[in-house]
Amino acid sequence: MLTTGLVGKTNALARLVTMSAVGGLLVAGILLPVVGGMGITARNAANGFQALSGNLPAELPQRSEILDSGGHVIAYFYGHVYGQENQMIDRVPVPIDQIAPVMRSAIIGIEDSRFYQHGGIDLKGTARAAIQDLRGGSVQGGSTIAQQYAKNVLILTAKTRAEAQLAESETLGRKIRELRYAVAIEHQMTKDQLLAAYLNVAYFGEQAYGVQVAAERYFSTTAAHLTLPQAATLAGIVENPAANDPISHPSTGLVRRNTVLARMAQLHMITPAQAAAAEKAPMRLLPSTQPNGCVTSYAPFFCDYVTAVIDHDPAFHEAATLLNGVGGLKIRTTVSLRDQRAAQRAVNYEMPPNSRVHNPAHNADTEVLIQPGTGAVRAIAINKPYGTYRGQTVNNYAVGPQYNGGSGMQIGSTGKVYTMVAALLENIPFGFSMNVPYSTTVTGYRNCKGDPAGVGPAPDYTPGAWQVHNDESEKGGHYTLYTGTTASINTFFAHLEQKVGLCNVVQTAARMGLTWPDGNSLLKPDNGRLSADNVPSFTLGAVNVTPLSLAAADATLPARGVYCRPIAVTSIIDRSGKSLPVESAGCHRVLPKEIADAANYILKGDLTGIGTAARDAINRPAASKTGTADNYYYAAFVGYTPDLLGAVIVGNPTNPVRHPMTGQGSCYREGCLGFMYGSMAPGKTWQVTFEHASLAEPALDFVSVPPDSVLYSMGNGQYVPHKRKPKPTPTPRPRPRPGGGGGGPGVPPPGVPLPLLP
């Protein structure tokens, strides 16, 4: 940390030497004593005096603020000393009219009582202070406020630690440079400007730089509202911040405060009666701090995402340089206070992080909320405390590795959405139907190059084939596009994917914005994985993606075919009021409105009737899709209204393969049901969130598909040829078979490892 030398005083002898040297420089040696080699020293210093620049560095480190969409502070980030990344400065400059008059008087009284009478150098004051010190009297200010300001600025803008130490060293050369700056400062600033500038860089101990932060740190108030006793306390600290710290040394702090009050009365800044009353007042400290970083934020993982985006994405290069440097930014973001709290409470309620009853496996519940049509990320919630201690994490499961996240998660049957949309793009109507078995091997899959995709089961491993079966409770039957989707029939979608083409399905997902966790295209190999068009089980969500990418892609549907890149930052203003570049959502149409409306029509059925998410419905028009990954490694849920979408994925963050969500691993708020499905903890998390989120009033509804649409050519698709029994809770079995897992599993191609959460 920077030392107390920011405002420390030289001893009495050093003051006399400095005074003499300055006199030699300014008044032709009249005051310079003939002592040893001091004449030579002063002459050498004088040679460089006029050559020194009088311009101090302009930008000083100060606190940055990250704000939510309503202007509430999410987090503070301290500024950094140039070239010293680990040296952080908490400083908030304020204008003179936001500094209490008693604070101005107190600092002048104890530090530079002739402030309004002298220029940058006060020879009379320096001599008086030195003589008083030598006589053993009370310590008086020797350096002028201009000199102290120059010294502090040089320390705060040092490019290296050695340079900072030089700026506070007790040497004649340093003092000469400081004096040169002080002379220039007095010509560049008015007295009030200089006083405000000094009070904004003075070090008050407890890592408080400037009077605004000092007022917060010691009294939980602002510089504008400081009382006389408080102002005197702060003014008394700067002479020696370590020794006069009233928190660490209350007795010394009290004595020093009363010294300031006595000096103010002596200078007629206050009356003797006011001084006496203030001296009798107890210290009454009320310490507080504004923590640095995301740890104490109400949206810590969103905050972490914001800083990662600024650090990683080229559009934010200028902002990143400042945020990681001198600071001074106001960063307005997209997060909603109400939505974030709704999501955070939901994940913590459904999957309590430390509950032996409701979450004994310590599974992670991750939810992302995004606004359709804008790409605005409204919330990122994870049921894990943010931090580096035991039981905490700084890994953001909602995003990819480039944003401090993980390697993604499988999404189960939520992947069927892209096959359904690809079918609608081929004008396959709602009533299109197939009779499918419980288990089947589908052949004829080809990738975008026209080569066979995937392999069949042992022992033949037939190229372009895929063996798949339904969830244990779905024995097969006759299904339409509508009912096959709402009932989430695996074998129906295996055949549908083969019919419309695996390449078309993956291209549709990519078109809607779904990517690999690192943001790369699904149509290209990535980190040792084959491109997704080589994975027939893609329709069952067998490739890893992030909740954020999933949310942004599926938000295309309530946005009626418009895809927007997820954005977290809406504006960045620097200390001068200049707007810095931010990233655009780049919203553009990727689907015809009618196709998106048709998809919404089908997915509304998931929350009603035979839909897999019927128990997760809310009291307004909504649509959804559940998903359960192979072997219950993950469970997912995507649900949305026309104005908000939520994507939820649950899984074990340590090792989902070793710790699948079976047995005790299936426990959540509703109980331990043996297996975790997308309609369970994920669906309930979404439901609880949307019951408390900021949604339009009156409730919005989706746009209906025109009745003359070709998609109605075979009816509305809701007709079920035979009455099916309600879906029972499955009976636990020793080991789910590959391709099963309850309404959304899939197996990656041989040789492709299952990526894990970090």
C-alpha positions in Angstrom: 0.0 0.0 0.0 1.1 3.6 -0.4 2.7 4.8 2.8 1.7 7.6 5.1 4.4 9.7 3.5 1.6 11.1 1.3 1.2 13.9 3.7 3.9 13.3 6.3 6.1 16.2 7.5 9.8 16.6 7.4 11.4 17.1 10.8 12.3 20.5 12.1 15.9 20.4 10.9 14.9 19.3 7.4 12.5 22.1 7.3 15.2 24.6 8.1 17.5 23.1 5.4 14.7 23.1 2.9 13.7 26.6 3.8 17.3 27.7 3.3 17.6 25.9 0.0 14.4 27.4 -1.3 15.6 30.8 -0.2 18.8 30.3 -2.1 16.8 29.5 -5.2 14.3 32.3 -4.9 16.1 35.1 -3.2 19.7 34.7 -4.4 20.9 32.9 -1.3 20.0 35.5 1.3 18.6 32.8 3.6 21.0 30.0 2.7 23.3 29.2 5.6 26.9 28.4 4.8 26.9 24.9 6.1 29.3 22.3 4.6 28.4 21.6 1.0 24.9 22.9 1.1 25.7 25.8 -1.1 26.8 23.4 -3.8 23.8 21.2 -3.3 21.4 24.2 -3.6 23.3 25.5 -6.6 23.0 22.2 -8.4 19.3 22.0 -7.5 18.8 25.6 -8.7 20.3 24.7 -12.1 17.4 22.4 -12.8 14.7 24.4 -11.1 13.6 26.4 -14.1 14.0 23.4 -16.4 11.3 21.4 -14.5 7.9 21.2 -16.1 5.2 22.8 -14.0 2.5 20.5 -15.3 1.3 17.7 -13.1 -0.2 14.5 -14.5 -3.9 15.1 -15.2 -5.5 11.7 -14.4 -5.5 10.4 -10.9 -6.8 7.0 -9.8 -10.4 7.0 -8.7 -13.3 4.7 -8.0 -15.4 3.3 -10.9 -19.1 2.4 -10.5 -21.0 -0.4 -12.1 -24.7 0.5 -12.1 -27.9 -1.6 -12.8 -30.5 -0.5 -15.4 -32.2 1.7 -12.8 -29.0 3.5 -11.7 -28.4 1.5 -8.5 -24.8 0.6 -7.7 -23.9 -3.0 -8.3 -20.3 -2.8 -7.4 -17.4 -0.4 -7.0 -13.9 -0.9 -8.5 -11.0 1.0 -7.2 -8.6 2.8 -9.5 -5.0 1.6 -9.9 -1.8 3.5 -9.5 0.0 3.6 -12.9 2.1 0.6 -13.5 1.1 -1.0 -10.2 -1.8 -3.3 -10.7 -1.9 -4.5 -7.1 -2.0 -0.9 -5.7 -5.6 0.1 -5.7 -6.9 3.5 -4.8 -10.4 4.2 -3.4 -11.0 7.8 -4.3 -14.1 9.8 -5.2 -13.4 13.4 -6.2 -16.1 16.0 -5.3 -16.4 19.7 -6.2 -15.8 22.4 -3.5 -19.5 23.0 -3.0 -19.9 19.4 -1.9 -17.3 19.7 0.8 -18.6 21.1 4.1 -17.2 24.6 4.9 -16.1 23.4 8.3 -13.9 20.7 6.6 -12.3 23.4 4.4 -11.6 25.6 7.4 -10.3 22.7 9.5 -7.7 21.6 6.9 -6.6 25.1 6.2 -6.3 25.8 9.9 -4.1 22.9 10.7 -2.2 22.5 7.5 -1.8 25.9 5.9 -3.3 28.8 7.9 -1.9 31.4 5.4 -3.3 29.6 2.4 -5.3 32.5 1.1 -2.4 35.0 1.6 0.7 33.3 0.1 1.7 31.8 -3.2 2.9 28.3 -3.8 5.7 28.7 -1.3 5.3 30.1 2.2 8.7 30.9 3.6 7.3 32.7 6.6 5.0 29.7 7.4 7.9 27.2 7.0 10.2 29.2 9.2 7.5 29.6 11.9 6.7 25.9 11.8 10.3 24.9 12.0 11.1 27.2 15.0 7.9 26.1 16.8 8.9 22.4 16.3 12.5 23.1 17.6 11.0 24.7 20.7 8.9 21.7 21.4 5.6 23.3 20.7 2.6 21.8 18.9 3.3 20.5 15.4 2.5 23.1 12.8 2.1 22.7 9.0 5.3 23.5 7.1 4.5 22.6 3.5 1.8 24.6 1.8 -1.4 23.0 0.5 0.0 23.5 -3.0 3.2 21.6 -2.1 1.3 18.8 -0.4 -1.0 18.5 -3.4 1.9 18.3 -5.8 3.5 15.6 -3.6 0.4 13.5 -3.4 -0.3 13.8 -7.2 3.3 12.6 -7.9 2.8 9.6 -5.7 -0.6 8.7 -7.1 0.6 8.9 -10.7 3.9 7.1 -10.2 4.5 4.6 -12.9 6.7 2.3 -10.7 7.0 1.7 -7.0 10.5 3.2 -7.1 9.0 6.3 -8.6 6.4 6.5 -5.9 9.1 6.1 -3.2 11.1 8.9 -4.8 8.1 11.2 -4.7 7.8 10.8 -1.0 11.5 10.7 -0.1 13.0 13.3 2.2 15.5 14.7 -0.2 16.3 18.2 -1.4 15.9 17.3 -5.0 12.4 15.9 -4.4 11.5 19.1 -2.4 12.8 21.4 -5.2 10.7 19.5 -7.8 7.6 19.7 -5.5 8.1 23.5 -5.0 8.4 24.0 -8.7 5.0 22.3 -9.2 3.6 24.3 -6.3 4.5 27.6 -7.9 3.0 26.5 -11.2 -0.2 25.2 -9.5 -0.8 28.6 -7.9 -0.9 30.2 -11.3 -3.1 27.5 -12.9 -5.8 27.2 -10.2 -7.9 29.5 -8.1 -7.5 29.0 -4.4 -10.8 27.3 -4.1 -9.9 24.9 -7.0 -6.6 24.1 -5.4 -8.3 23.5 -2.0 -10.8 21.1 -3.5 -8.1 19.4 -5.5 -6.0 18.9 -2.4 -8.9 17.6 -0.3 -9.6 15.1 -3.1 -6.1 13.6 -3.0 -5.1 13.8 0.6 -4.6 10.5 2.4 -6.7 10.0 5.5 -5.6 6.5 6.4 -7.7 3.3 6.3 -7.1 3.3 2.5 -9.2 6.4 2.2 -8.0 8.8 -0.4 -9.8 12.1 -0.6 -12.3 13.6 1.8 -15.4 12.0 0.3 -14.1 8.5 0.9 -12.7 9.5 4.3 -16.2 10.7 5.3 -17.6 7.4 4.2 -14.9 5.4 5.9 -14.9 7.0 9.4 -18.5 8.4 9.7 -20.6 6.7 7.0 -21.5 10.2 5.7 -20.5 12.4 2.8 -18.0 15.3 2.6 -20.9 17.7 2.3 -22.5 16.6 5.6 -19.4 16.5 7.9 -19.9 18.2 11.3 -17.3 20.3 13.0 -16.0 17.5 15.3 -15.9 15.1 12.3 -14.1 17.6 10.1 -11.6 18.3 12.8 -11.0 14.6 13.2 -10.3 14.1 9.5 -8.1 17.2 9.3 -6.1 15.9 12.2 -5.3 12.6 10.4 -3.4 13.8 7.4 -0.3 15.0 9.4 0.4 11.3 10.2 -2.3 9.0 9.0 -0.9 5.9 10.7 -0.4 7.5 14.1 -3.5 9.6 14.1 -6.0 7.0 12.8 -8.9 7.3 15.3 -10.0 3.7 14.6 -6.6 2.1 15.5 -5.6 4.8 18.0 -8.7 6.4 19.4 -6.9 8.3 22.2 -4.3 9.8 19.8 -7.1 10.6 17.3 -9.1 12.4 20.0 -6.1 14.5 21.1 -5.3 15.4 17.5 -8.9 16.4 16.8 -8.9 18.7 19.7 -5.6 20.2 18.5 -7.3 21.1 15.3 -10.2 22.6 17.1 -7.9 24.7 19.2 -6.1 25.9 16.1 -9.3 26.8 14.4 -10.4 28.9 17.4 -6.9 30.6 17.5 -7.4 31.6 13.9 -11.0 32.8 14.6 -12.4 30.2 12.3 -14.7 29.2 15.1 -15.6 30.7 18.4 -14.0 29.5 21.7 -17.4 28.3 22.7 -17.8 26.2 19.5 -14.4 24.8 20.0 -15.1 23.9 23.6 -18.4 22.2 22.7 -16.8 20.2 19.9 -13.9 19.1 22.2 -16.4 17.7 24.7 -18.2 15.7 22.0 -17.4 12.0 21.9 -15.6 10.7 18.8 -18.7 8.7 17.6 -17.1 6.9 14.7 -19.3 5.0 12.4 -16.9 3.1 10.1 -18.0 1.7 6.8 -16.3 0.7 3.5 -17.4 0.4 -0.1 -15.8 -3.0 -1.0 -13.9 -3.4 -4.2 -15.2 -5.8 -6.8 -18.2 -8.1 -7.2 -18.1 -10.1 -3.9 -20.7 -8.0 -2.0 -22.8 -7.2 -5.1 -26.4 -8.2 -5.1 -25.7 -9.6 -8.6 -22.1 -11.0 -8.2 -22.1 -13.3 -11.2 -23.6 -10.7 -13.5 -21.1 -8.2 -12.2 -18.3 -10.7 -12.9 -19.7 -11.2 -16.4 -19.7 -7.5 -17.0 -16.0 -7.1 -16.1 -15.1 -10.2 -18.2 -16.9 -8.8 -21.2 -15.1 -5.5 -20.9 -11.8 -7.2 -20.5 -12.4 -9.7 -23.4 -14.5 -8.0 -26.1 -12.6 -5.6 -28.5 -15.4 -3.0 -28.4 -14.5 -2.2 -24.8 -10.8 -1.8 -25.3 -10.7 1.9 -24.1 -13.0 1.2 -21.2 -10.9 -1.9 -20.1 -7.8 0.2 -20.1 -9.4 2.7 -17.7 -11.2 0.2 -15.5 -8.0 -1.7 -15.0 -6.1 1.5 -14.7 -7.0 4.9 -13.3 -10.7 4.2 -13.2 -13.3 7.0 -13.0 -15.9 5.2 -15.1 -19.7 5.0 -14.7 -20.8 1.7 -16.3 -24.6 1.4 -16.8 -25.7 -2.2 -17.3 -28.8 -4.1 -18.3 -29.4 -6.0 -15.1 -32.8 -5.5 -13.4 -32.8 -5.2 -9.6 -36.2 -6.9 -9.4 -35.5 -9.6 -11.9 -32.1 -10.4 -10.4 -33.6 -10.7 -6.9 -36.4 -12.9 -8.3 -34.0 -15.2 -10.0 -31.5 -15.3 -7.1 -34.3 -16.1 -4.6 -35.6 -18.8 -6.9 -32.3 -20.7 -7.4 -31.6 -20.4 -3.6 -35.0 -21.7 -2.7 -35.3 -24.6 -5.1 -31.7 -25.8 -4.7 -30.4 -24.4 -1.4 -26.6 -24.4 -1.6 -25.9 -25.9 1.8 -29.0 -27.9 2.5 -28.5 -31.6 3.5 -32.2 -32.1 2.9 -33.0 -30.2 -0.3 -29.6 -30.3 -2.0 -27.4 -33.0 -0.4 -25.4 -33.4 -3.6 -24.5 -29.7 -3.7 -25.9 -29.4 -7.3 -25.7 -26.0 -9.0 -28.8 -24.2 -10.2 -28.0 -21.6 -12.8 -30.5 -19.2 -14.4 -30.2 -16.5 -17.0 -32.9 -14.0 -17.8 -32.8 -12.1 -21.1 -35.1 -9.6 -22.7 -36.4 -10.7 -26.2 -35.8 -8.2 -28.9 -33.0 -6.3 -27.2 -30.6 -8.9 -26.0 -30.5 -7.2 -22.6 -29.3 -9.7 -19.9 -31.7 -9.0 -17.0 -30.2 -11.4 -14.5 -27.6 -14.1 -13.9 -28.3 -16.2 -10.8 -26.4 -19.2 -9.4 -27.2 -20.9 -6.1 -23.6 -20.7 -5.0 -22.0 -17.9 -3.0 -19.6 -15.9 -5.0 -16.1 -15.9 -3.7 -12.9 -17.9 -3.2 -13.5 -19.5 0.2 -14.7 -23.0 0.8 -18.3 -23.5 -0.5 -18.0 -20.5 -2.8 -17.1 -20.2 -6.4 -16.0 -17.6 -8.9 -16.7 -19.9 -11.9 -19.6 -18.4 -13.7 -21.6 -21.5 -14.9 -23.8 -19.3 -17.0 -21.1 -18.3 -19.5 -18.2 -19.7 -21.4 -14.5 -19.8 -20.6 -13.8 -16.5 -22.3 -16.0 -14.8 -19.7 -14.6 -16.6 -16.5 -17.1 -19.4 -17.1 -17.0 -23.2 -17.8 -17.2 -25.5 -20.7 -20.9 -25.6 -20.9 -23.6 -28.1 -20.2 -25.9 -30.4 -22.1 -29.4 -29.2 -22.5 -31.4 -32.3 -23.1 -34.7 -32.0 -25.0 -34.6 -28.2 -25.1 -32.5 -29.0 -28.2 -35.6 -30.3 -29.9 -36.7 -26.7 -30.3 -34.2 -26.2 -33.2 -35.4 -29.4 -35.0 -39.0 -28.2 -34.6 -38.1 -24.8 -36.0 -36.2 -26.4 -38.9 -39.3 -28.5 -39.6 -41.6 -25.4 -39.6 -39.2 -23.7 -42.0 -39.8 -26.6 -44.3 -43.5 -25.9 -44.0 -44.1 -29.2 -42.1 -47.5 -28.5 -40.5 -48.7 -28.8 -36.9 -50.6 -31.9 -37.8 -47.8 -33.8 -39.5 -47.7 -37.1 -37.7 -45.6 -40.2 -37.4 -46.0 -43.5 -35.6 -42.8 -44.1 -33.7 -41.6 -47.0 -31.4 -40.1 -46.8 -28.0 -36.7 -47.7 -29.3 -35.3 -47.5 -32.8 -32.1 -47.1 -34.9 -32.5 -44.2 -37.4 -30.2 -44.2 -40.4 -29.3 -41.7 -43.2 -27.8 -38.9 -41.1 -25.4 -36.7 -43.1 -23.4 -33.7 -42.1 -23.2 -30.4 -44.0 -20.5 -31.9 -46.3 -22.8 -34.7 -47.3 -20.8 -37.3 -45.4 -22.4 -39.8 -42.9 -22.8 -38.3 -39.5 -22.5 -40.4 -36.4 -22.3 -44.2 -36.0 -24.8 -46.8 -35.0 -24.5 -49.2 -32.1 -22.1 -52.0 -31.6 -21.0 -54.3 -33.0 -21.5 -52.8 -36.5 -21.1 -49.1 -35.8 -22.9 -48.3 -39.0 -22.0 -44.8 -40.3 -24.8 -42.3 -40.4 -26.9 -44.3 -37.9 -28.2 -43.5 -34.4 -29.8 -45.8 -31.8 -32.2 -43.9 -29.7 -35.1 -44.7 -27.3 -37.7 -42.8 -25.3 -37.9 -42.0 -21.7 -39.1 -45.0 -19.7 -42.6 -43.7 -19.4 -43.0 -43.1 -23.1 -43.6 -46.4 -24.9 -44.1 -44.9 -28.4 -47.2 -44.3 -30.5 -48.7 -41.8 -32.9 -47.7 -38.2 -32.5 -48.1 -35.0 -34.4 -45.5 -32.2 -34.6 -47.4 -30.5 -31.9 -47.9 -33.5 -29.5 -44.5 -35.0 -30.3 -43.0 -31.7 -29.1 -45.1 -31.1 -26.1 -44.8 -34.7 -24.9 -41.0 -34.6 -25.8 -40.8 -37.9 -27.7 -37.2 -38.8 -28.5 -37.8 -41.3 -31.3 -40.2 -38.8 -33.0 -37.5 -36.2 -33.1 -34.8 -38.6 -34.2 -36.9 -39.4 -37.3 -37.9 -35.7 -37.7 -34.3 -34.6 -37.6 -33.4 -37.2 -40.2 -36.3 -36.0 -42.4 -35.4 -32.3 -42.4 -31.7 -33.0 -42.3 -29.2 -32.9 -39.5 -27.3 -30.1 -41.3 -30.5 -28.0 -41.5 -31.2 -28.5 -37.8 -27.7 -27.4 -36.8 -27.8 -24.5 -39.2 -31.1 -23.4 -37.8 -29.7 -23.4 -34.2 -26.6 -21.5 -35.4 -28.9 -19.0 -37.2 -30.8 -18.5 -34.0 -27.6 -17.7 -32.2 -26.6 -20.9 -30.4 -22.9 -21.4 -30.2 -20.2 -23.5 -28.6 -19.4 -22.3 -25.0 -16.4 -20.3 -26.3 -18.7 -18.4 -28.8 -17.5 -20.3 -31.9 -19.8 -21.6 -34.5 -21.5 -25.0 -34.0 -20.7 -25.7 -37.6 -17.0 -25.8 -37.0 -14.9 -28.2 -34.9 -14.1 -26.7 -31.5 -11.6 -27.7 -28.8 -11.2 -31.3 -30.0 -15.0 -31.7 -30.7 -16.4 -32.5 -34.1 -18.7 -29.9 -35.6 -22.3 -30.3 -34.3 -23.6 -31.4 -37.7 -21.7 -34.7 -37.0 -23.8 -35.4 -33.9 -27.2 -37.0 -34.7 -28.2 -36.7 -31.0 -27.9 -32.9 -31.4 -31.7 -32.8 -31.4 -31.6 -34.2 -27.9 -29.2 -31.5 -26.7 -26.1 -33.7 -26.6 -23.6 -30.9 -27.2 -22.5 -28.6 -24.5 -23.7 -25.0 -24.6 -24.0 -22.3 -22.0 -27.2 -21.1 -20.4 -26.5 -17.6 -21.8 -26.1 -18.8 -25.3 -29.2 -21.0 -24.9 -31.2 -18.0 -23.6 -30.1 -15.7 -26.4 -30.9 -18.2 -29.1 -34.4 -19.1 -27.8 -35.2 -15.5 -27.2 -35.4 -15.3 -31.0 -38.9 -16.9 -30.7 -40.6 -14.5 -28.4 -38.9 -11.7 -30.3 -40.8 -13.0 -33.4 -37.7 -14.1 -35.3 -35.3 -11.4 -34.3 -32.0 -12.5 -32.8 -30.0 -10.1 -30.6 -26.6 -10.8 -29.2 -26.7 -10.8 -25.4 -25.5 -7.5 -24.0 -24.8 -6.5 -20.5 -23.5 -2.9 -20.9 -25.6 0.0 -22.2 -23.3 2.9 -21.6 -19.9 3.9 -20.2 -19.1 7.5 -19.2 -15.6 8.5 -18.2 -14.6 11.1 -15.6 -14.9 13.9 -18.1 -18.4 13.0 -19.2 -17.3 11.4 -22.4 -19.2 8.4 -23.7 -17.0 5.4 -24.5 -17.8 2.8 -27.1 -20.0 -0.2 -26.1 -21.1 -3.3 -27.8 -24.2 -3.4 -29.9 -26.7 -6.2 -29.7 -26.8 -6.3 -33.5 -30.5 -7.3 -33.6 -31.5 -8.7 -36.9 -34.1 -11.0 -38.3 -33.2 -14.7 -38.6 -36.6 -16.2 -38.9 -39.9 -15.2 -40.5 -42.4 -13.8 -38.0 -44.9 -16.6 -38.9 -42.3 -19.3 -38.1 -41.5 -17.8 -34.7 -45.2 -17.4 -34.0 -45.8 -21.0 -34.9 -43.0 -22.2 -32.6 -44.5 -20.1 -29.8 -47.9 -21.8 -30.5 -46.4 -25.3 -30.1 -44.3 -24.4 -27.1 -47.2 -22.8 -25.2 -48.6 -26.4 -25.2 -45.7 -27.6 -23.1 -47.2 -25.7 -20.1 -50.7 -27.2 -20.7 -52.4 -30.5 -21.2 -50.0 -33.3 -21.9 -47.0 -31.0 -21.9 -44.0 -32.1 -19.9 -44.1 -28.7 -18.0 -47.8 -28.6 -17.1 -46.9 -28.2 -13.4 -44.7 -25.2 -14.1 -47.3 -23.0 -15.6 -47.7 -19.3 -14.5 -50.8 -17.1 -14.5 -50.1 -15.5 -17.9 -49.4 -16.6 -21.5 -46.1 -18.4 -21.6 -44.2 -21.1 -23.5 -41.5 -23.5 -22.5 -39.4 -26.6 -23.3 -38.0 -29.0 -20.8 -34.8 -31.0 -21.2 -33.0 -33.9 -19.3 -29.6 -34.9 -20.5 -28.4 -38.5 -20.9 -28.0 -40.4 -17.6 -29.4 -37.4 -15.7 -26.1 -35.5 -15.9 -28.0 -32.2 -16.4 -31.6 -31.0 -16.4 -32.7 -27.9 -18.3 -35.7 -25.6 -18.8 -36.4 -22.7 -21.1 -39.5 -20.7 -20.5 -40.7 -17.3 -21.7 -43.4 -14.7 -22.0 -43.4 -12.2 -24.9 -41.3 -9.9 -22.8 -38.9 -12.1 -20.8 -37.1 -15.4 -21.2 -35.4 -17.5 -18.6 -33.0 -20.4 -19.2 -32.2 -22.8 -16.3 -29.7 -25.6 -16.1 -29.1 -27.8 -13.1 -26.2 -30.1 -12.6 -23.3 -31.1 -10.4 -20.5 -28.6 -10.7 -17.8 -30.9 -9.5 -18.3 -33.9 -11.8 -21.8 -34.5 -13.3 -20.7 -37.9 -14.7 -19.6 -39.2 -11.3 -22.5 -37.5 -9.5 -25.5 -37.8 -11.8 -28.8 -36.4 -10.5 -30.2 -39.8 -9.4 -31.0 -40.9 -5.9 -29.9 -38.2 -3.4 -28.6 -36.3 -6.4 -32.2 -35.7 -7.5 -33.2 -33.9 -4.3 -34.6 -30.3 -4.5 -37.2 -28.3 -2.7 -40.1 -30.6 -3.8 -38.4 -33.7 -2.6 -36.1 -36.6 -3.7 -37.9 -38.3 -6.6 -35.2 -40.6 -7.8 -34.3 -38.8 -11.1 -34.0 -35.1 -11.9 -36.1 -34.0 -14.9 -36.2 -30.6 -16.6 -39.7 -30.0 -15.2 -38.5 -30.4 -11.6 -35.9 -28.1 -10.1 -35.2 -26.2 -13.4 -38.9 -25.8 -14.2 -39.8 -24.8 -10.6 -36.9 -22.3 -10.5 -38.3 -20.7 -13.6 -41.8 -20.7 -12.2 -40.8 -19.1 -9.0 -38.7 -16.5 -10.8 -41.5 -15.5 -13.2 -44.0 -15.2 -10.4 -41.9 -12.3 -9.0 -40.1 -10.9 -12.1 -40.8 -7.6 -13.7 -43.3 -8.5 -16.4 -45.7 -6.3 -18.4 -49.1 -5.4 -17.0 -51.5 -6.2 -18.4 -49.9 -9.5 -19.4 -48.8 -9.7 -23.1 -49.9 -12.6 -25.3 -48.2 -14.2 -28.3 -49.2 -13.4 -31.8 -51.4 -16.1 -33.3 -50.5 -17.9 -36.6 -53.0 -16.8 -39.3 -55.7 -19.4 -39.7 -55.1 -19.7 -43.4 -51.4 -20.6 -42.9 -50.1 -23.7 -44.6 -49.0 -24.8 -41.1 -52.7 -25.5 -40.3 -53.1 -27.6 -43.5 -53.3 -30.8 -41.4 -55.2 -29.3 -38.4 -53.9 -27.6 -35.3 -51.9 -30.7 -34.3 -53.4 -31.0 -30.8 -55.5 -34.0 -31.7 -54.2 -37.1 -29.9 -55.3 -40.3 -31.7 -55.6 -42.3 -28.5 -55.9 -41.3 -24.9 -52.6 -41.7 -23.2 -52.1 -42.4 -19.5 -50.6 -39.6 -17.4 -46.9 -39.6 -17.3 -45.9 -41.4 -14.0 -42.9 -40.8 -11.9 -40.4 -43.3 -13.2 -39.3 -46.3 -11.2 -35.6 -46.1 -10.4 -33.5 -48.4 -12.4 -29.8 -49.4 -11.9 -28.4 -47.5 -14.8 -30.2 -45.5 -17.6 -29.3 -46.8 -21.0 -27.4 -44.5 -23.4 -30.0 -42.5 -25.4 -32.4 -42.4 -22.5 -32.6 -40.2 -19.5 -36.0 -38.7 -19.7 -37.1 -36.5 -22.5 -33.9 -35.1 -23.8 -30.8 -37.2 -23.6 -28.2 -37.7 -26.3 -24.8 -39.3 -26.7 -21.8 -37.5 -28.2 -20.0 -39.3 -31.0 -17.4 -41.9 -30.0 -14.1 -40.3 -29.0 -15.6 -37.0 -28.0 -15.4 -36.6 -24.2 -18.2 -35.1 -22.3 -17.0 -31.6 -21.1 -17.6 -31.0 -17.5 -18.4 -27.9 -15.5 -15.3 -26.4 -13.9 
